[in-house]
Amino acid sequence: MKIFKNFLIITSSLCFLSITQLAFSEVAVIVNPSNNSEISEDDVKRIFLGKLKTFPDGTSVLPVNLSNSDSIREEFDDKALGKSASQIKAYWSKLVFSGKGNPPKEVDSQKEILQLVKDNPAVIGYVNASSVPAGVKVIAKF
C-alpha cells in the first residue's frame, strides 16, 4: 500500500510539473533574417487569421502553423490569437465554407517551421521560445 501511495504522489507531482511547464511556455514568432518588416503583435494575429496577406512592407506573407495536436500550437492560439483550438477550427470552417479564405499551412514539427522560415523570406511561423536557433529572427514573443 505504501508503494502505491508513493507512486501516486510521484506521478501526480510529475503531471503537475508537466502541466505547469506547458502553462508557462513562451512562444516565439519567427521570420527569415532578411525580412526587415516591422511587425506588431496585432499584425501577427491578423496574419494567422487570414486578415493580412502581406507584411507591412507589401511583400506577400505565408503563415505556417503547427498541427493541432502540438502544445506550442495550443499556446500560440491562446496567447497570440486569443482563441481556443475549437474556436480557431470554427473560424476557419466558416471562412472556407464561404469561400473567403483558407487556413495557414500546417506542418508536423517545429523543425519543419524552422527550415521553411530559413528557406523562404515570405514565411512566418512560431516555435517554443526556448529552442530558437541561429538563422531565424524573432519578431514577437507571447
N, C-alpha and C positions, 0 to 999 in steps of 0.2 A: 504494500500500500504506500509506503514511504517513497519507493522508487517512482511509482506512478505520480505521486504528488509532486516530486521534484521535476519529473519530466514535464508535467503540466505547467509548472511555474516557468521552467526554461523555455518551453515552446511559446507560451504566452508572451514572455519577455521579448523573444526574437521577433514574433509577429508585430508587437508594439513598436520595436525599433525599426522594422522594415517599413511600417506604415508611417512612422514619424519621418523617416528619411525621404519617402516619397512626397510627403506633405511639404517638405522644405526644399525640394529640388528646384533649382533655378534653371530656367530655360534661356538659352542664348539664341537670338535670331541672327543668322549669318548670311553674308553675301561674298561674292568674289572680291578680292582685294583691289581690283581695278575699278570697282563700282564706287564712284565718288558722290553719289546722290545722298542728300541729307534726307533721312527717313525718320519720321516721327513714329511714336507708338500707335497713334491713330492711323497713320499710313499702313503700318503692318497689319492692323486689324482689317482695314479696307481692302488690302491686297488679298488676304486669305479668305475674305468673304466675297471676293469677286467684284467688288465695287470700284476698285482701282486697277486698271490694266497696264499702267506704265509707272516707272519710277518717276519721281519729281522732275528729273531732267528730260523726260519724254521718251526714254528707251523702254522697250517692252519688258514686262516682268513675268517670270514663270515661277509661281509659288509651288513648293513641294512639301507635302505632308508626310508624316509617319503614318503607319497603319493604325486603325482604331484600337488595336489591342496593345499598343505601346503606351507605357505610363507617362513618357515625356509628351506624347500627343495629348493625353488627358490634361496634363499640367498646362500645356500651351493653350488648348481650347478654353480652359477655365481662366487662366491668368491673362492671356493676351486677347482672347476673343470674348471673354465674359459669358461663355455658354458651355453647357454640358454636351457630352457626346451625342445624346439623343436630340438636343436642340439643334446641333450642327447638322445632324442627319436629316431632320425635318426641314431645316432651312434649305439645304441643297436639293432635297427631293422636290420641293416646291419650285425652285428655280429651273431644275432640269425638266420637270413636267411641263412648265410653261414656256420652255424654250429660251429662257432668259440667261442661262449660264450653265457652266459645268464646274464641278469641284476641282480643286488643285490635284495634280498627280499625286498618287500615294506610292511610297516605297516602304520596304520592309525593315530598313535599318538606318541608324544614324550614319553608318559608314557610307551608305549609298548617297545620302544627302550631302555629306562632306565631299564626295567625289563629284557629284553633279555641280555643286557650288564652285569647286576648284576649276572645273572644266568649262563653265559657262557663266559669263558675267550677268546674264539675264535671270539666273536662278536665285531665289531667296528661299531659305529653309530655316530649320531650327534644330538644335541638339541640346543635350544636357550641358549646362554651362561649365561643369567641372571637367568636361572632356573635349574642349575646343583646342584643336591642334594649330600649328602654324599653317599658313597657306589659305586661311579664310579670315574675313573681317567681321567682328561682332558689331552689330548696329543697334541692338537693343537687348535688354535682359528683363525677364518677367519672373 
